[in-house]
Amino acid sequence: MPRPPRPPLSLELLRVALAAAEKGSLHRAAAGLELSQPAVGARLAALEARLGVRLFERHARGLRPTAAGGGLFEAMRDAV
């Protein structure tokens, strides 16, 4: 059975994910990026769908990177 098409990977998705990891919440990431909180959440969901892994654990106090997310964000910080 063929896999469904994945959303395209873009620097915008990576930029939003890195901001969310650094800020620790959708709300603070959205404010820093001048985007709405739902827009940030949608971009994170698109990136997770594209990569096929969960990048964040969501909890009442915000976001915490998963092991996969932590590795990706560390590599992104090193690259920038």
All heavy atoms as TSV, in Angstrom:
chain	resi	resn	atom	element	x	y	z
A	1	MET	N	N	0.847	-1.174	0.000
A	1	MET	CA	C	0.000	0.000	0.000
A	1	MET	C	C	0.897	1.243	0.000
A	1	MET	O	O	1.786	1.355	0.837
A	1	MET	CB	C	-0.901	-0.028	1.237
A	1	MET	CG	C	-1.773	1.193	1.380
A	1	MET	SD	S	-2.670	1.190	2.926
A	1	MET	CE	C	-4.263	0.738	2.338
A	2	PRO	N	N	0.685	2.183	-0.921
A	2	PRO	CA	C	1.537	3.380	-0.987
A	2	PRO	C	C	1.286	4.307	0.190
A	2	PRO	O	O	0.185	4.387	0.730
A	2	PRO	CB	C	1.145	4.037	-2.312
A	2	PRO	CG	C	-0.162	3.449	-2.687
A	2	PRO	CD	C	-0.292	2.135	-1.991
A	3	ARG	N	N	2.354	4.978	0.586
A	3	ARG	CA	C	2.255	5.947	1.682
A	3	ARG	C	C	1.571	7.205	1.178
A	3	ARG	O	O	1.750	7.594	0.029
A	3	ARG	CB	C	3.642	6.305	2.189
A	3	ARG	CG	C	4.344	5.133	2.836
A	3	ARG	CD	C	5.765	5.443	3.160
A	3	ARG	NE	N	5.851	6.468	4.187
A	3	ARG	CZ	C	6.971	6.932	4.663
A	3	ARG	NH1	N	8.116	6.486	4.217
A	3	ARG	NH2	N	6.976	7.856	5.594
A	4	PRO	N	N	0.798	7.880	2.038
A	4	PRO	CA	C	0.186	9.143	1.624
A	4	PRO	C	C	1.258	10.201	1.420
A	4	PRO	O	O	2.345	10.130	2.021
A	4	PRO	CB	C	-0.728	9.506	2.790
A	4	PRO	CG	C	-0.246	8.711	3.948
A	4	PRO	CD	C	0.455	7.502	3.392
A	5	PRO	N	N	1.004	11.171	0.551
A	5	PRO	CA	C	2.022	12.208	0.324
A	5	PRO	C	C	2.275	12.997	1.604
A	5	PRO	O	O	1.367	13.241	2.392
A	5	PRO	CB	C	1.405	13.087	-0.758
A	5	PRO	CG	C	-0.045	12.767	-0.739
A	5	PRO	CD	C	-0.202	11.392	-0.193
A	6	ARG	N	N	3.536	13.349	1.788
A	6	ARG	CA	C	3.917	14.135	2.970
A	6	ARG	C	C	3.956	15.607	2.594
A	6	ARG	O	O	4.299	15.957	1.467
A	6	ARG	CB	C	5.283	13.696	3.486
A	6	ARG	CG	C	5.269	12.256	3.966
A	6	ARG	CD	C	6.559	11.839	4.588
A	6	ARG	NE	N	7.656	11.925	3.621
A	6	ARG	CZ	C	8.915	11.705	3.910
A	6	ARG	NH1	N	9.259	11.386	5.118
A	6	ARG	NH2	N	9.846	11.809	3.000
A	7	PRO	N	N	3.631	16.490	3.562
A	7	PRO	CA	C	3.735	17.918	3.279
A	7	PRO	C	C	5.187	18.293	2.970
A	7	PRO	O	O	6.110	17.642	3.451
A	7	PRO	CB	C	3.285	18.603	4.579
A	7	PRO	CG	C	2.806	17.530	5.484
A	7	PRO	CD	C	3.218	16.212	4.912
A	8	PRO	N	N	5.404	19.331	2.177
A	8	PRO	CA	C	6.783	19.724	1.865
A	8	PRO	C	C	7.508	20.252	3.099
A	8	PRO	O	O	6.903	20.831	3.991
A	8	PRO	CB	C	6.616	20.814	0.811
A	8	PRO	CG	C	5.233	21.321	0.995
A	8	PRO	CD	C	4.427	20.181	1.551
A	9	LEU	N	N	8.804	20.027	3.144
A	9	LEU	CA	C	9.644	20.549	4.215
A	9	LEU	C	C	10.096	21.949	3.818
A	9	LEU	O	O	10.489	22.180	2.684
A	9	LEU	CB	C	10.865	19.652	4.411
A	9	LEU	CG	C	11.803	20.003	5.557
A	9	LEU	CD1	C	11.076	19.942	6.887
A	9	LEU	CD2	C	12.974	19.042	5.573
A	10	SER	N	N	10.010	22.882	4.750
A	10	SER	CA	C	10.426	24.250	4.442
A	10	SER	C	C	11.208	24.832	5.618
A	10	SER	O	O	11.089	24.373	6.758
A	10	SER	CB	C	9.207	25.134	4.152
A	10	SER	OG	O	8.484	25.378	5.349
A	11	LEU	N	N	11.983	25.839	5.318
A	11	LEU	CA	C	12.712	26.535	6.386
A	11	LEU	C	C	11.749	27.197	7.360
A	11	LEU	O	O	12.051	27.307	8.548
A	11	LEU	CB	C	13.653	27.574	5.779
A	11	LEU	CG	C	14.860	26.995	5.052
A	11	LEU	CD1	C	15.696	28.122	4.439
A	11	LEU	CD2	C	15.720	26.161	5.985
A	12	GLU	N	N	10.589	27.616	6.878
A	12	GLU	CA	C	9.587	28.231	7.758
A	12	GLU	C	C	9.142	27.243	8.832
A	12	GLU	O	O	9.032	27.605	10.008
A	12	GLU	CB	C	8.388	28.702	6.936
A	12	GLU	CG	C	7.211	29.171	7.760
A	12	GLU	CD	C	7.456	30.448	8.546
A	12	GLU	OE1	O	8.477	31.118	8.347
A	12	GLU	OE2	O	6.602	30.788	9.386
A	13	LEU	N	N	8.893	26.009	8.457
A	13	LEU	CA	C	8.490	25.004	9.444
A	13	LEU	C	C	9.599	24.791	10.473
A	13	LEU	O	O	9.333	24.689	11.676
A	13	LEU	CB	C	8.153	23.680	8.758
A	13	LEU	CG	C	6.957	23.658	7.818
A	13	LEU	CD1	C	6.791	22.266	7.217
A	13	LEU	CD2	C	5.690	24.105	8.514
A	14	LEU	N	N	10.826	24.724	10.007
A	14	LEU	CA	C	11.955	24.533	10.919
A	14	LEU	C	C	12.136	25.740	11.834
A	14	LEU	O	O	12.410	25.589	13.026
A	14	LEU	CB	C	13.229	24.264	10.116
A	14	LEU	CG	C	13.231	22.981	9.298
A	14	LEU	CD1	C	14.459	22.939	8.395
A	14	LEU	CD2	C	13.162	21.756	10.191
A	15	ARG	N	N	11.971	26.937	11.291
A	15	ARG	CA	C	12.101	28.163	12.089
A	15	ARG	C	C	11.058	28.208	13.200
A	15	ARG	O	O	11.367	28.534	14.359
A	15	ARG	CB	C	11.949	29.381	11.168
A	15	ARG	CG	C	12.131	30.717	11.839
A	15	ARG	CD	C	12.051	31.849	10.813
A	15	ARG	NE	N	10.708	32.051	10.332
A	15	ARG	CZ	C	9.849	32.934	10.833
A	15	ARG	NH1	N	10.199	33.705	11.830
A	15	ARG	NH2	N	8.644	33.043	10.335
A	16	VAL	N	N	9.834	27.834	12.879
A	16	VAL	CA	C	8.762	27.831	13.876
A	16	VAL	C	C	9.036	26.778	14.949
A	16	VAL	O	O	8.871	27.041	16.144
A	16	VAL	CB	C	7.396	27.613	13.196
A	16	VAL	CG1	C	6.308	27.333	14.221
A	16	VAL	CG2	C	7.026	28.828	12.354
A	17	ALA	N	N	9.477	25.602	14.543
A	17	ALA	CA	C	9.757	24.540	15.511
A	17	ALA	C	C	10.894	24.925	16.447
A	17	ALA	O	O	10.822	24.682	17.659
A	17	ALA	CB	C	10.094	23.244	14.779
A	18	LEU	N	N	11.924	25.541	15.916
A	18	LEU	CA	C	13.034	25.971	16.761
A	18	LEU	C	C	12.588	27.042	17.749
A	18	LEU	O	O	12.954	27.003	18.925
A	18	LEU	CB	C	14.195	26.467	15.908
A	18	LEU	CG	C	15.481	26.807	16.659
A	18	LEU	CD1	C	15.994	25.624	17.461
A	18	LEU	CD2	C	16.542	27.289	15.685
A	19	ALA	N	N	11.762	27.974	17.301
A	19	ALA	CA	C	11.233	29.000	18.215
A	19	ALA	C	C	10.406	28.355	19.315
A	19	ALA	O	O	10.523	28.738	20.489
A	19	ALA	CB	C	10.403	30.019	17.438
A	20	ALA	N	N	9.574	27.381	18.971
A	20	ALA	CA	C	8.761	26.701	19.981
A	20	ALA	C	C	9.642	25.969	20.983
A	20	ALA	O	O	9.380	25.994	22.190
A	20	ALA	CB	C	7.789	25.738	19.306
A	21	ALA	N	N	10.705	25.338	20.501
A	21	ALA	CA	C	11.619	24.635	21.407
A	21	ALA	C	C	12.321	25.610	22.335
A	21	ALA	O	O	12.476	25.354	23.530
A	21	ALA	CB	C	12.648	23.844	20.599
A	22	GLU	N	N	12.747	26.752	21.808
A	22	GLU	CA	C	13.461	27.731	22.622
A	22	GLU	C	C	12.536	28.428	23.608
A	22	GLU	O	O	12.937	28.734	24.732
A	22	GLU	CB	C	14.150	28.741	21.717
A	22	GLU	CG	C	15.319	28.132	20.962
A	22	GLU	CD	C	15.955	29.065	19.953
A	22	GLU	OE1	O	15.345	30.097	19.592
A	22	GLU	OE2	O	17.079	28.744	19.503
A	23	LYS	N	N	11.299	28.707	23.212
A	23	LYS	CA	C	10.351	29.424	24.077
A	23	LYS	C	C	9.616	28.493	25.030
A	23	LYS	O	O	9.134	28.935	26.067
A	23	LYS	CB	C	9.326	30.195	23.242
A	23	LYS	CG	C	9.932	31.206	22.295
A	23	LYS	CD	C	10.533	32.371	23.038
A	23	LYS	CE	C	11.035	33.416	22.048
A	23	LYS	NZ	N	11.653	34.541	22.690
A	24	GLY	N	N	9.464	27.225	24.649
A	24	GLY	CA	C	8.810	26.267	25.535
A	24	GLY	C	C	7.298	26.300	25.524
A	24	GLY	O	O	6.670	25.599	26.317
A	25	SER	N	N	6.699	27.102	24.653
A	25	SER	CA	C	5.242	27.118	24.558
A	25	SER	C	C	4.802	27.650	23.208
A	25	SER	O	O	5.526	28.439	22.580
A	25	SER	CB	C	4.611	27.961	25.669
A	25	SER	OG	O	4.653	29.341	25.368
A	26	LEU	N	N	3.632	27.226	22.784
A	26	LEU	CA	C	3.058	27.739	21.544
A	26	LEU	C	C	2.791	29.231	21.660
A	26	LEU	O	O	3.054	29.993	20.728
A	26	LEU	CB	C	1.752	27.019	21.206
A	26	LEU	CG	C	1.836	25.558	20.799
A	26	LEU	CD1	C	0.443	25.004	20.548
A	26	LEU	CD2	C	2.696	25.386	19.581
A	27	HIS	N	N	2.271	29.637	22.796
A	27	HIS	CA	C	1.919	31.042	22.996
A	27	HIS	C	C	3.140	31.953	22.867
A	27	HIS	O	O	3.119	32.940	22.133
A	27	HIS	CB	C	1.247	31.218	24.357
A	27	HIS	CG	C	0.944	32.631	24.687
A	27	HIS	ND1	N	-0.113	33.314	24.133
A	27	HIS	CD2	C	1.572	33.509	25.497
A	27	HIS	CE1	C	-0.127	34.554	24.599
A	27	HIS	NE2	N	0.880	34.691	25.427
A	28	ARG	N	N	4.206	31.621	23.572
A	28	ARG	CA	C	5.405	32.468	23.524
A	28	ARG	C	C	6.079	32.413	22.151
A	28	ARG	O	O	6.589	33.417	21.665
A	28	ARG	CB	C	6.369	32.074	24.640
A	28	ARG	CG	C	5.855	32.493	26.017
A	28	ARG	CD	C	6.907	32.332	27.109
A	28	ARG	NE	N	7.360	30.965	27.299
A	28	ARG	CZ	C	6.809	30.095	28.124
A	28	ARG	NH1	N	5.763	30.438	28.845
A	28	ARG	NH2	N	7.295	28.881	28.242
A	29	ALA	N	N	6.076	31.245	21.520
A	29	ALA	CA	C	6.643	31.145	20.173
A	29	ALA	C	C	5.832	31.998	19.203
A	29	ALA	O	O	6.398	32.719	18.384
A	29	ALA	CB	C	6.672	29.696	19.710
A	30	ALA	N	N	4.508	31.923	19.301
A	30	ALA	CA	C	3.641	32.706	18.417
A	30	ALA	C	C	3.880	34.197	18.598
A	30	ALA	O	O	3.990	34.947	17.615
A	30	ALA	CB	C	2.172	32.364	18.686
A	31	ALA	N	N	3.996	34.629	19.830
A	31	ALA	CA	C	4.235	36.054	20.098
A	31	ALA	C	C	5.577	36.490	19.508
A	31	ALA	O	O	5.666	37.552	18.884
A	31	ALA	CB	C	4.191	36.324	21.601
A	32	GLY	N	N	6.599	35.691	19.679
A	32	GLY	CA	C	7.914	36.043	19.161
A	32	GLY	C	C	7.989	36.042	17.644
A	32	GLY	O	O	8.762	36.793	17.054
A	33	LEU	N	N	7.183	35.203	17.016
A	33	LEU	CA	C	7.185	35.102	15.559
A	33	LEU	C	C	6.128	35.987	14.898
A	33	LEU	O	O	6.042	36.045	13.676
A	33	LEU	CB	C	6.939	33.645	15.135
A	33	LEU	CG	C	8.016	32.642	15.524
A	33	LEU	CD1	C	7.506	31.218	15.344
A	33	LEU	CD2	C	9.275	32.873	14.709
A	34	GLU	N	N	5.320	36.635	15.729
A	34	GLU	CA	C	4.195	37.446	15.248
A	34	GLU	C	C	3.241	36.618	14.400
A	34	GLU	O	O	2.803	37.020	13.316
A	34	GLU	CB	C	4.686	38.691	14.512
A	34	GLU	CG	C	5.483	39.610	15.412
A	34	GLU	CD	C	5.953	40.875	14.734
A	34	GLU	OE1	O	5.719	41.052	13.523
A	34	GLU	OE2	O	6.555	41.702	15.433
A	35	LEU	N	N	2.927	35.414	14.902
A	35	LEU	CA	C	1.957	34.518	14.301
A	35	LEU	C	C	0.894	34.212	15.345
A	35	LEU	O	O	1.102	34.442	16.538
A	35	LEU	CB	C	2.616	33.196	13.880
A	35	LEU	CG	C	3.654	33.244	12.776
A	35	LEU	CD1	C	4.363	31.895	12.660
A	35	LEU	CD2	C	2.996	33.605	11.454
A	36	SER	N	N	-0.226	33.664	14.907
A	36	SER	CA	C	-1.238	33.235	15.869
A	36	SER	C	C	-0.811	31.893	16.472
A	36	SER	O	O	-0.029	31.142	15.867
A	36	SER	CB	C	-2.603	33.098	15.197
A	36	SER	OG	O	-2.599	32.002	14.295
A	37	GLN	N	N	-1.339	31.598	17.648
A	37	GLN	CA	C	-1.026	30.335	18.293
A	37	GLN	C	C	-1.508	29.155	17.438
A	37	GLN	O	O	-0.762	28.186	17.266
A	37	GLN	CB	C	-1.648	30.307	19.690
A	37	GLN	CG	C	-1.213	29.143	20.525
A	37	GLN	CD	C	-1.656	29.268	21.967
A	37	GLN	OE1	O	-1.903	30.371	22.452
A	37	GLN	NE2	N	-1.772	28.160	22.652
A	38	PRO	N	N	-2.716	29.217	16.842
A	38	PRO	CA	C	-3.122	28.112	15.964
A	38	PRO	C	C	-2.202	27.943	14.746
A	38	PRO	O	O	-1.964	26.823	14.297
A	38	PRO	CB	C	-4.539	28.485	15.530
A	38	PRO	CG	C	-5.042	29.375	16.616
A	38	PRO	CD	C	-3.829	30.132	17.098
A	39	ALA	N	N	-1.663	29.033	14.223
A	39	ALA	CA	C	-0.750	28.938	13.079
A	39	ALA	C	C	0.537	28.217	13.483
A	39	ALA	O	O	1.057	27.398	12.718
A	39	ALA	CB	C	-0.429	30.320	12.522
A	40	VAL	N	N	1.044	28.501	14.660
A	40	VAL	CA	C	2.246	27.810	15.141
A	40	VAL	C	C	1.942	26.326	15.335
A	40	VAL	O	O	2.715	25.462	14.912
A	40	VAL	CB	C	2.772	28.459	16.438
A	40	VAL	CG1	C	3.870	27.610	17.068
A	40	VAL	CG2	C	3.281	29.860	16.152
A	41	GLY	N	N	0.814	26.028	15.958
A	41	GLY	CA	C	0.437	24.630	16.162
A	41	GLY	C	C	0.289	23.877	14.856
A	41	GLY	O	O	0.718	22.719	14.735
A	42	ALA	N	N	-0.301	24.518	13.848
A	42	ALA	CA	C	-0.473	23.883	12.542
A	42	ALA	C	C	0.874	23.627	11.872
A	42	ALA	O	O	1.081	22.572	11.244
A	42	ALA	CB	C	-1.352	24.749	11.648
A	43	ARG	N	N	1.797	24.556	12.002
A	43	ARG	CA	C	3.126	24.367	11.396
A	43	ARG	C	C	3.895	23.250	12.095
A	43	ARG	O	O	4.592	22.466	11.454
A	43	ARG	CB	C	3.898	25.679	11.416
A	43	ARG	CG	C	3.423	26.670	10.355
A	43	ARG	CD	C	4.062	28.030	10.543
A	43	ARG	NE	N	3.766	28.956	9.484
A	43	ARG	CZ	C	2.665	29.715	9.419
A	43	ARG	NH1	N	1.733	29.624	10.363
A	43	ARG	NH2	N	2.482	30.556	8.416
A	44	LEU	N	N	3.763	23.173	13.419
A	44	LEU	CA	C	4.421	22.074	14.134
A	44	LEU	C	C	3.826	20.738	13.721
A	44	LEU	O	O	4.563	19.761	13.508
A	44	LEU	CB	C	4.288	22.263	15.646
A	44	LEU	CG	C	5.044	23.436	16.251
A	44	LEU	CD1	C	4.811	23.491	17.753
A	44	LEU	CD2	C	6.514	23.386	15.931
A	45	ALA	N	N	2.511	20.674	13.592
A	45	ALA	CA	C	1.856	19.434	13.167
A	45	ALA	C	C	2.309	19.054	11.755
A	45	ALA	O	O	2.552	17.872	11.473
A	45	ALA	CB	C	0.344	19.587	13.225
A	46	ALA	N	N	2.439	20.037	10.876
A	46	ALA	CA	C	2.891	19.768	9.510
A	46	ALA	C	C	4.319	19.234	9.505
A	46	ALA	O	O	4.633	18.293	8.761
A	46	ALA	CB	C	2.788	21.033	8.660
A	47	LEU	N	N	5.184	19.813	10.326
A	47	LEU	CA	C	6.575	19.348	10.377
A	47	LEU	C	C	6.636	17.935	10.942
A	47	LEU	O	O	7.354	17.078	10.417
A	47	LEU	CB	C	7.437	20.302	11.205
A	47	LEU	CG	C	8.908	19.928	11.319
A	47	LEU	CD1	C	9.572	19.852	9.942
A	47	LEU	CD2	C	9.642	20.927	12.199
A	48	GLU	N	N	5.882	17.666	12.008
A	48	GLU	CA	C	5.858	16.322	12.577
A	48	GLU	C	C	5.336	15.314	11.550
A	48	GLU	O	O	5.873	14.204	11.436
A	48	GLU	CB	C	5.016	16.297	13.853
A	48	GLU	CG	C	5.692	17.025	14.999
A	48	GLU	CD	C	4.854	17.092	16.258
A	48	GLU	OE1	O	3.606	17.131	16.166
A	48	GLU	OE2	O	5.447	17.114	17.349
A	49	ALA	N	N	4.322	15.698	10.780
A	49	ALA	CA	C	3.796	14.805	9.742
A	49	ALA	C	C	4.845	14.580	8.665
A	49	ALA	O	O	5.024	13.455	8.189
A	49	ALA	CB	C	2.523	15.403	9.135
A	50	ARG	N	N	5.539	15.621	8.290
A	50	ARG	CA	C	6.564	15.516	7.242
A	50	ARG	C	C	7.700	14.595	7.661
A	50	ARG	O	O	8.185	13.786	6.890
A	50	ARG	CB	C	7.106	16.905	6.900
A	50	ARG	CG	C	8.277	16.929	5.943
A	50	ARG	CD	C	7.884	16.353	4.577
A	50	ARG	NE	N	8.956	16.415	3.621
A	50	ARG	CZ	C	9.873	15.465	3.455
A	50	ARG	NH1	N	9.867	14.390	4.208
A	50	ARG	NH2	N	10.804	15.593	2.529
A	51	LEU	N	N	8.128	14.731	8.919
A	51	LEU	CA	C	9.250	13.936	9.411
A	51	LEU	C	C	8.827	12.556	9.915
A	51	LEU	O	O	9.667	11.667	10.068
A	51	LEU	CB	C	9.979	14.693	10.525
A	51	LEU	CG	C	10.598	16.029	10.122
A	51	LEU	CD1	C	11.202	16.708	11.337
A	51	LEU	CD2	C	11.630	15.856	9.019
A	52	GLY	N	N	7.550	12.409	10.214
A	52	GLY	CA	C	7.054	11.131	10.711
A	52	GLY	C	C	7.401	10.835	12.151
A	52	GLY	O	O	7.397	9.677	12.560
A	53	VAL	N	N	7.706	11.864	12.932
A	53	VAL	CA	C	8.020	11.698	14.358
A	53	VAL	C	C	7.388	12.829	15.156
A	53	VAL	O	O	7.155	13.916	14.637
A	53	VAL	CB	C	9.545	11.695	14.640
A	53	VAL	CG1	C	10.219	10.519	13.986
A	53	VAL	CG2	C	10.188	12.994	14.226
A	54	ARG	N	N	7.130	12.554	16.422
A	54	ARG	CA	C	6.685	13.619	17.325
A	54	ARG	C	C	7.914	14.380	17.785
A	54	ARG	O	O	8.896	13.787	18.221
A	54	ARG	CB	C	5.955	13.035	18.533
A	54	ARG	CG	C	4.562	12.541	18.153
A	54	ARG	CD	C	3.722	12.194	19.342
A	54	ARG	NE	N	3.655	13.321	20.263
A	54	ARG	CZ	C	3.349	13.222	21.538
A	54	ARG	NH1	N	3.095	12.058	22.066
A	54	ARG	NH2	N	3.297	14.282	22.306
A	55	LEU	N	N	7.866	15.686	17.684
A	55	LEU	CA	C	8.992	16.522	18.088
A	55	LEU	C	C	8.813	17.088	19.489
A	55	LEU	O	O	9.796	17.482	20.115
A	55	LEU	CB	C	9.162	17.672	17.085
A	55	LEU	CG	C	9.474	17.242	15.660
A	55	LEU	CD1	C	9.470	18.445	14.735
A	55	LEU	CD2	C	10.797	16.511	15.595
A	56	PHE	N	N	7.569	17.158	19.949
A	56	PHE	CA	C	7.272	17.748	21.257
A	56	PHE	C	C	6.314	16.885	22.046
A	56	PHE	O	O	5.431	16.252	21.484
A	56	PHE	CB	C	6.609	19.125	21.087
A	56	PHE	CG	C	7.499	20.170	20.502
A	56	PHE	CD1	C	7.427	20.479	19.157
A	56	PHE	CD2	C	8.405	20.855	21.292
A	56	PHE	CE1	C	8.234	21.447	18.595
A	56	PHE	CE2	C	9.228	21.826	20.740
A	56	PHE	CZ	C	9.134	22.121	19.394
A	57	GLU	N	N	6.499	16.917	23.353
A	57	GLU	CA	C	5.488	16.428	24.294
A	57	GLU	C	C	4.730	17.663	24.739
A	57	GLU	O	O	5.351	18.663	25.131
A	57	GLU	CB	C	6.146	15.766	25.504
A	57	GLU	CG	C	6.903	14.508	25.186
A	57	GLU	CD	C	7.636	13.953	26.395
A	57	GLU	OE1	O	7.547	14.546	27.499
A	57	GLU	OE2	O	8.313	12.938	26.228
A	58	ARG	N	N	3.425	17.633	24.607
A	58	ARG	CA	C	2.613	18.772	25.023
A	58	ARG	C	C	2.110	18.504	26.431
A	58	ARG	O	O	1.653	17.407	26.737
A	58	ARG	CB	C	1.445	18.965	24.059
A	58	ARG	CG	C	1.895	19.584	22.747
A	58	ARG	CD	C	1.418	18.745	21.590
A	58	ARG	NE	N	1.699	19.382	20.301
A	58	ARG	CZ	C	2.619	18.964	19.471
A	58	ARG	NH1	N	3.366	17.927	19.779
A	58	ARG	NH2	N	2.825	19.553	18.323
A	59	HIS	N	N	2.206	19.501	27.290
A	59	HIS	CA	C	1.712	19.375	28.657
A	59	HIS	C	C	1.110	20.704	29.077
A	59	HIS	O	O	1.167	21.685	28.324
A	59	HIS	CB	C	2.819	18.911	29.615
A	59	HIS	CG	C	4.040	19.776	29.608
A	59	HIS	ND1	N	4.189	20.859	30.426
A	59	HIS	CD2	C	5.165	19.719	28.853
A	59	HIS	CE1	C	5.353	21.440	30.180
A	59	HIS	NE2	N	5.966	20.762	29.223
A	60	ALA	N	N	0.515	20.750	30.251
A	60	ALA	CA	C	-0.224	21.937	30.702
A	60	ALA	C	C	0.643	23.197	30.736
A	60	ALA	O	O	0.143	24.300	30.517
A	60	ALA	CB	C	-0.830	21.678	32.081
A	61	ARG	N	N	1.909	23.055	30.972
A	61	ARG	CA	C	2.791	24.221	31.072
A	61	ARG	C	C	3.510	24.561	29.772
A	61	ARG	O	O	4.365	25.431	29.752
A	61	ARG	CB	C	3.808	24.017	32.188
A	61	ARG	CG	C	3.174	23.934	33.551
A	61	ARG	CD	C	4.250	24.025	34.609
A	61	ARG	NE	N	3.676	23.920	35.918
A	61	ARG	CZ	C	3.360	24.968	36.665
A	61	ARG	NH1	N	3.560	26.184	36.231
A	61	ARG	NH2	N	2.859	24.796	37.863
A	62	GLY	N	N	3.208	23.843	28.689
A	62	GLY	CA	C	3.839	24.186	27.423
A	62	GLY	C	C	4.313	22.972	26.661
A	62	GLY	O	O	3.636	21.958	26.608
A	63	LEU	N	N	5.492	23.104	26.096
A	63	LEU	CA	C	6.072	22.072	25.237
A	63	LEU	C	C	7.421	21.626	25.776
A	63	LEU	O	O	8.169	22.428	26.326
A	63	LEU	CB	C	6.313	22.631	23.828
A	63	LEU	CG	C	5.135	23.197	23.075
A	63	LEU	CD1	C	5.614	23.897	21.806
A	63	LEU	CD2	C	4.158	22.110	22.741
A	64	ARG	N	N	7.707	20.350	25.562
A	64	ARG	CA	C	9.025	19.824	25.909
A	64	ARG	C	C	9.464	18.967	24.718
A	64	ARG	O	O	8.701	18.108	24.261
A	64	ARG	CB	C	8.919	18.987	27.182
A	64	ARG	CG	C	10.199	18.433	27.666
A	64	ARG	CD	C	10.078	17.603	28.954
A	64	ARG	NE	N	8.745	17.099	29.238
A	64	ARG	CZ	C	8.013	17.475	30.288
A	64	ARG	NH1	N	8.465	18.346	31.150
A	64	ARG	NH2	N	6.814	16.957	30.490
A	65	PRO	N	N	10.645	19.184	24.180
A	65	PRO	CA	C	11.091	18.372	23.042
A	65	PRO	C	C	11.202	16.897	23.407
A	65	PRO	O	O	11.621	16.544	24.504
A	65	PRO	CB	C	12.471	18.934	22.703
A	65	PRO	CG	C	12.469	20.312	23.266
A	65	PRO	CD	C	11.611	20.241	24.504
A	66	THR	N	N	10.806	16.040	22.490
A	66	THR	CA	C	11.038	14.603	22.637
A	66	THR	C	C	12.521	14.344	22.359
A	66	THR	O	O	13.264	15.265	21.994
A	66	THR	CB	C	10.196	13.807	21.616
A	66	THR	OG1	O	10.599	14.200	20.307
A	66	THR	CG2	C	8.706	14.044	21.814
A	67	ALA	N	N	12.943	13.099	22.473
A	67	ALA	CA	C	14.331	12.768	22.155
A	67	ALA	C	C	14.629	13.113	20.693
A	67	ALA	O	O	15.674	13.698	20.390
A	67	ALA	CB	C	14.600	11.294	22.429
A	68	ALA	N	N	13.703	12.794	19.801
A	68	ALA	CA	C	13.899	13.116	18.376
A	68	ALA	C	C	13.943	14.621	18.171
A	68	ALA	O	O	14.784	15.141	17.437
A	68	ALA	CB	C	12.786	12.502	17.530
A	69	GLY	N	N	13.044	15.326	18.816
A	69	GLY	CA	C	13.012	16.783	18.690
A	69	GLY	C	C	14.258	17.427	19.257
A	69	GLY	O	O	14.841	18.329	18.656
A	70	GLY	N	N	14.697	16.957	20.405
A	70	GLY	CA	C	15.904	17.508	21.011
A	70	GLY	C	C	17.116	17.358	20.111
A	70	GLY	O	O	17.913	18.292	19.967
A	71	GLY	N	N	17.260	16.203	19.480
A	71	GLY	CA	C	18.369	16.002	18.557
A	71	GLY	C	C	18.293	16.914	17.341
A	71	GLY	O	O	19.287	17.484	16.916
A	72	LEU	N	N	17.082	17.072	16.811
A	72	LEU	CA	C	16.898	17.951	15.650
A	72	LEU	C	C	17.211	19.398	16.015
A	72	LEU	O	O	17.945	20.085	15.298
A	72	LEU	CB	C	15.461	17.854	15.138
A	72	LEU	CG	C	15.091	18.846	14.022
A	72	LEU	CD1	C	15.886	18.551	12.759
A	72	LEU	CD2	C	13.592	18.793	13.759
A	73	PHE	N	N	16.705	19.858	17.147
A	73	PHE	CA	C	16.909	21.269	17.519
A	73	PHE	C	C	18.370	21.560	17.869
A	73	PHE	O	O	18.870	22.634	17.567
A	73	PHE	CB	C	15.967	21.669	18.661
A	73	PHE	CG	C	14.529	21.380	18.334
A	73	PHE	CD1	C	13.703	20.753	19.222
A	73	PHE	CD2	C	14.007	21.753	17.097
A	73	PHE	CE1	C	12.394	20.483	18.909
A	73	PHE	CE2	C	12.694	21.484	16.765
A	73	PHE	CZ	C	11.873	20.845	17.682
A	74	GLU	N	N	19.050	20.594	18.445
A	74	GLU	CA	C	20.482	20.771	18.733
A	74	GLU	C	C	21.258	20.904	17.415
A	74	GLU	O	O	22.117	21.780	17.275
A	74	GLU	CB	C	20.994	19.585	19.545
A	74	GLU	CG	C	22.427	19.744	19.998
A	74	GLU	CD	C	22.863	18.596	20.891
A	74	GLU	OE1	O	22.074	18.174	21.753
A	74	GLU	OE2	O	24.006	18.140	20.706
A	75	ALA	N	N	20.939	20.037	16.453
A	75	ALA	CA	C	21.606	20.113	15.154
A	75	ALA	C	C	21.282	21.430	14.443
A	75	ALA	O	O	22.158	22.048	13.811
A	75	ALA	CB	C	21.194	18.938	14.274
A	76	MET	N	N	20.050	21.906	14.576
A	76	MET	CA	C	19.660	23.172	13.951
A	76	MET	C	C	20.421	24.331	14.575
A	76	MET	O	O	20.889	25.220	13.862
A	76	MET	CB	C	18.150	23.384	14.086
A	76	MET	CG	C	17.331	22.461	13.195
A	76	MET	SD	S	15.560	22.532	13.530
A	76	MET	CE	C	15.202	24.245	13.200
A	77	ARG	N	N	20.551	24.336	15.892
A	77	ARG	CA	C	21.282	25.416	16.564
A	77	ARG	C	C	22.747	25.416	16.129
A	77	ARG	O	O	23.345	26.477	15.919
A	77	ARG	CB	C	21.182	25.279	18.067
A	77	ARG	CG	C	19.856	25.703	18.619
A	77	ARG	CD	C	19.861	25.675	20.151
A	77	ARG	NE	N	18.500	25.592	20.628
A	77	ARG	CZ	C	17.916	24.479	21.079
A	77	ARG	NH1	N	18.586	23.353	21.155
A	77	ARG	NH2	N	16.669	24.508	21.500
A	78	ASP	N	N	23.332	24.233	15.982
A	78	ASP	CA	C	24.715	24.132	15.544
A	78	ASP	C	C	24.879	24.652	14.123
A	78	ASP	O	O	25.915	25.219	13.764
A	78	ASP	CB	C	25.212	22.692	15.613
A	78	ASP	CG	C	25.393	22.198	17.044
A	78	ASP	OD1	O	25.396	23.034	17.980
A	78	ASP	OD2	O	25.494	20.967	17.223
A	79	ALA	N	N	23.861	24.458	13.293
A	79	ALA	CA	C	23.936	24.860	11.889
A	79	ALA	C	C	23.757	26.361	11.698
A	79	ALA	O	O	24.224	26.917	10.717
A	79	ALA	CB	C	22.875	24.123	11.064
A	80	VAL	N	N	23.083	27.006	12.643
A	80	VAL	CA	C	22.791	28.430	12.487
A	80	VAL	C	C	23.882	29.236	13.037
A	80	VAL	O	O	24.648	29.535	13.533
A	80	VAL	CB	C	21.470	28.809	13.191
A	80	VAL	CG1	C	21.216	30.293	13.099
A	80	VAL	CG2	C	20.339	28.035	12.596
